[in-house]
Amino acid sequence: MSPLRSFPQRGMAGRPQRTLRAQREWVVSSFLKRFRADVSGATAIEYALIAGIISIAIIGGATTIGQRLFDIFTAVSDGFPET
């Protein structure tokens, strides 16, 4: 249901009916209040940062292990006679 439809069509207790501009301002201000109170976006950013740090650590470790394996296999292949 649209927030604009939540306003009554008639004036309440003798008050004048809200104008379209007042309705839009109310919608924007309520959205901003909900946005400030919402912390799920911050949690998602934290998880993304953690995943990024872990992936950097994995790439660094794989590169180091890969170089060591290359050196080992090179030493082993150098030990065999050439055919």
KAVEN-V492053 format. One record per run of one state. SS is the DSSP state (H for helix, E for strand, C for the rest). FROM is the first residue (numbers start at 0). LEN is the number of residues. Records with the same first field share a line. If there is no record, write none. Layout:
SS=FROM-LEN ; FROM-LEN
This chain:
C=0-2 ; 6-13 ; 37-2 ; 79-4
H=2-4 ; 19-18 ; 39-40
